[in-house]
C-alpha cells in the first residue's frame, strides 16, 4: 500500500507510531546538519543541532526558517543563528535560509542555498534535526527534491507531549501526529512529493 492510500481513520495508534517514530540516529558523520525552524526550535531543536556540531558530526549547520514572531522580528533562522553563535558555533560554520514559511519551502529554499554555497554534488550526507514526529514528513520531502545520491541521518527531538510512548495520551500529541500524516498525504496527492510504499512492519502492527 502507498502512503497516499492510507485511511487515517483506520490506523491504530501502534501503526501511527510505527509510521512516524522510525528514525533513530545512526551516528554517522555528515556534510551539514540541517535544522528545520519552528516557534519552539530555540528550546527543542537548536541545542540538539549545536551539540551535534560540537561533537564533530558535521562541519556546517544550516538553519532553515523564515517565519517572523513577535520576539523574532528578523525571522526564525536569524534568531536561531544568533543563539547558535552564543552557544559556541562560529558564524563561518552557519548557513541561514530565511524565506521559508512551511516544511516544503524549508526543503526547496535549503536546496537552493546548499547548491549555491557547497554544491549539491559535494553533499553526501545530511543530518536532519527536527521534532521526532515531524521527521517522516521532512525526510520524504527532502528525498523528493534533493539528488538521490545524498544519504540522511536523523536526530529527532521530543516535546513532553509528543513522544512515541505518549502522543496518544493528550489532545496536543494527537493533533501533532495527525497533522503530520495529513500534511504529507496532501503534498503527495498534490504532486509536490513522491509517494512511497508503507513499510510492511507498519501494516503488521496491531
Phi, psi and omega in degrees: 000139177275155181302321182295341183270352181295142172255112184304324182297337181268351185281137174279166176300322180295321179292319176299317179298315181293329179292315189265321188261062185232028187232076176287157178280124180274356177078004183288150175282151181227182178268332180205145171262124180252118179257120176275124184289161174195172180301325184255016184297332182300323182260330187264327188246319185300314179303324178293314180297319179295318179298321177295318177298313182293336176278357177083019182290331179202151183276353183224152177237116176260123179248121186244128177157124182244005180292144183246122179251169183302322181266004179224061187296337179275352180113154184305308188294326178294314179295318181291323177296319177298318178294322179297320177297319178297334180270002172110002177275124180295145180302328182293343181263359187252131171248138180237131174248114192239031180245331191288145180244352182202173192299313182298324176291325172309313183293311184296312181290326178293323177299314180297318180296314180293325177297321182283328188262321183247319186100122183297331179288346178268354180266130179241331178210134175244132177263117183268132177237118176198179175297144185303321182288342181268349189297320182300313181294314180299315182299313183290333173288319176299314182299329182283334188248331182272158179303148185293339183286346183279131175262167184226143166242160190229136173222094181274143174255162184228130169277168186297340189251355185228054172267165180301331185265000183213002185302328184284354185267355182222150176301322180296314179300317179295320178297316180300312184295314183288331174296320179295315180296314181294318182299318179288319178300317180297318180296321178294314182293334177276358180080015181273338185223145180288137175287164179206153179290138176289129181302145183300325182293335177291311182293337181280349180291143178283000000 
